[in-house]
Amino acid sequence: MSKSAFTLRLPDIQTTSVVFASPHSGRDYPAAFLRRSVLDERSIRSSEDYYVDKLFDCAPGFGAPLLTATAPRAYIDLNRSADELDPALIEGVRRSAHNPRVTSGLGVIPRVVANGRAIYRGKLTHEEAHERLRDHWRPYHEQLQALLDATRATHGRAILIDCHSMPHEAIDSIGTAGTPHPQIVLGDRFGAAADGVIVDRIEAAFARAGLRVVRNSPFAGAYTAQHYGRPSRGQHVVQVEIDRSLYMNERMIRPNSRFDEFRSLMRSVISEIAEIGLAELPLAAE
């Protein structure tokens, strides 16, 4: 396991109020974790946002920081609250108010990967859970908040692009018969996490690249959007979900033949998104 909970790539000069972050593309799998899991190596990677960090790695060239996790989502989910602990997995955790994410096994320390496949046989100790939060969750979120604070201090506001990918099957059935499924889902928690003018500009950037975009369905944004999205304080969050089939072979968990072409397409989108933060926008009243 890497000694650092994250990788931070900074531009020579941060010229935009936009910050990019990828909490689920970490692929530094501890050997002890893999030995303990009942899953094979390919199955355990099924919930990973495979190569999303590579799709966004040009961001510093456009004046925007890029924060990426190193630990995989199956090990710790950085898009969850630190108190979303699963009593079915972690010893000594008391059952609390119903939380559908925890109940389904997708708490801050996941019990399952995609399609509900169990990661472990048996439970983890409370000490193991605490170590993961201490060594990975807290450093990542402390760095993310520091980036947003510094950006607001310099630019007057911060716009966080929370970068994710989604299984093709998650959106294949969306829409009416004969209507193509969306390829990008933008989540702003139905307007609570970001000003509408900003979301409009982000949607337009993807649309100009020829990508089909919807908002908030089926992904409206999880912990990161809910916790950091404070438009009234000049802190905006938009979650971006990308259909994995656009750039990878999901079954084999590797790039497909269109990876380089799609990565180039994303470069133009990222450039446009970074431009949103270059000057003040006439935001709606908040």
N, C-alpha and C positions, 0 to 999 in steps of 0.2 A: 504494500500500500504506500502511495506517495505520502511524504511527510506533510505536505500541504493539503488542505481541504479544497483548494481551488487553484485555478490559474487565472491570473489577471493580466490582460494585455492592454496597455495604455497607449494612446496616440502620443506623438511627440508634443502636440498641443491639443487639448480638448477644445474643439471649436464649436461643438454642438451640445445642447442640453439633453440629447438622447443617449441612453445607456442601454447596452444589450447584455442579457444574461441567459445562460443555459444551465438550468439546475439538474437536468436529467440525462445529459450526454456523457457523464463520467463512465469510464470503462477500465478503471484501475481495480480489478477484482482481487481481494486478498486470497491467498492460497488457502488459508484456514477456513475462510467463508465458503469457498468452492468445495472443500472436502466435507464440510458439515452439511451442505445442501443435498437434498435428495434428487435434484434436477441435474441434467447434463448441461454442459457449458452453453450450448446453443439455446436451450429452453430458458435458462436463467437470464439470458440477454434479451428476451422477448419484450420486456417492458422498458428497455433502454431507448432513449432518443438518439438512435444511431447516427453518428456523424453530424448532428445538428450544429455542433461547435465548428465543424469544418465549413458548413454552409454559411456561417456568419463570421468566419475568421477574417474577412476583409474589413470589418467595421472600424478598427483603429485607423485604417488608411483614409477613412472619411471623417476622422476627428472624434470618434466615439469609443469609449471604453468597452471591453468585452470581458465579462466575468463568466467562467465556466467551472462547474464542479469537477472534481476528480473521482470521487467515489460513485459507484453505480447506483441507480435508483433502487435496485433490488436489495441493496445494503442499507441505504438510508434515503428517504424521500424528502428532499429539501423544499418541495412545494406543499408541505404539510406543517401544521403547527407543532411545536416541540411537545405539547401535551396530548397529541393525538396518538396515545399509546394503546396498544391492543392487548386486552387482558387474556385473549385466547392464545397469545404468543409469548408475552412477557410475564414472568413470575412476579407476584406481589403487586400487580396493578389492579386497582379496584374498578369495577364497572361504574361508568358514569352515565351522563345523559346520552341518549341515542345519537350516534354519529354514523351516518351511512357509510362513510369512507372507512372508518375503523371496523365496523361490522362486516364489511366485505373483504377485510384483510388488507386494506390499502392505507394503513396509518403511516405515521412518520417512519416506523421501521416495518416494512411490509411483511406480511405473512404469506402472500401469494404473488405470483407474476401474472402475465396476461392469461386470460381465459380461466382464472381461478386456480391455477396450479400451485400447490403448496411448495414453499421453498424448503422448509425444515421438517424434520421428524422430532417432535418434542418442543419444549419451550426454551427461550433464552432467559438468562438471569437478569434481574433488574440492573446489576452492575454492568453487564454487557450493553444494555440499552443506554445507560448513562454515558458510557465511554463513547459510543457512536455520536450521541448528541454533543458531547463535550469536544470531540476531536473533529467533527465534520459540520454538524448543523450550526452550531454557534459561530464558528469562524466564518463560514460562508455568509451567514446573515449579518454578522457584524461588518464584514467587508462590503456587502451590498448596501447597507444603510449608510456607511461612510461614503461610498461613491455617490449616493443620492444626495446626501447632505452637502458634499463638496460641490456637486453640480448645481444645486439650488443656490448655494452661496455665490458661485461664479456667474451663473447664467440666469438667475432669478426663478428658475423652475427646473424640474427634472422629469424626463419622459422615459420610463423603463419599458423596454421591449422584452417580454419574458418569452423565450424561444423554446418551442416544443415541436414534436412530431406526433402524428396519430396513425394508428393502424388503418389501412384502407377499409377494412370491414366496419370500422366504427362510423364511417360516413357514407358507405356504399348504398345504404337504404334511405338516405335523406333525400327529400324532395318528392315531387309527384312523378307519376309514370311518364316516361319519355323525357324527363328533365335530367340533365347531367348532374352528377353529385358534385358538391363543393370540393375544392382542393385546398382552400385555406379557411380556417375558422378563427376569427378575431374575437377574443373575450375581454369585455370591459365591465363585466358584472352588470349588464344592462344599464350602463351609463354611470354607475356608482364609482368606478375605478379610474375613469379618464374623461376628459372633456370631449364632447362629440366632434368638435372641429378637428381635433387631433386624430380621432379614430377615422373620420372621413378621409383625411389625408393619407393615412396608412392604407386604408382600403383601396383608395385610388391608385396608390403605387403598385399594389399587387395586381389590380385590374388592368393597368396599363401594360403589365408584363404578360397579359393574356391568361391570368389565373382566375378561377371562379371563387368568389369570396362570399361567406355568410358571417353573421355575427351571433355569438352567444349560444349557438345550438349545433352540436350537443355539448360544447365546452364553453362555459361562461367565465372561467378563471377560478383558480383555487386559492390556496393560502396567500401566495405572493400578491395576487391582484387584490385580494380582500384586505390584507394587512398594510401594504404599501400604497395602495391607490387612495390618495387624498387630494382630489382636484382642488378643493377649497384652500389647500396649503401650497398649491403649485407643484404637487407631486402626482404624476399620472402613470398608470400602468395599463398596458395592453398585452394580453397573452396572445401569442401567435402559434397556431397549430398547423402543421404542414402534412399533407397526405404523404406517407412514407413511400407509397408506390411510385411517386414521381421521380425518385432518385435511388431507390434501393430495392433489392430482392428481399422481401420480408421473411420468406421461408428460410433462406440461406444466411440471412443477416450479413449482407455484403452489398457494396455499390452495384447498381445495375448499369447498363450500357449508356444510360442518359445522365449519369451522375455529373460529369464534367459540364455538360450543356446546362443542366439545371443549376449547378453552382454558379455558372456565369450569369444566368438569368437572375439569380438571387443577388448577385453583386449590384445589378442595376436597381433592384428594389431597395436594397440596403442604402445605397447612395441617396435615393429619394427620401427615405425615412430619416436619414441623418440630416437632410436639408430642412426638415420640419423644425429642428431645434436651432437653426442658424440665426433666426430672428424672431421677434415677438409675433404671435398670431393674435388676431382679434377673437379671443375666447369668449364663449357665452357667459352670461352672468351665473355665478355659482352660489 
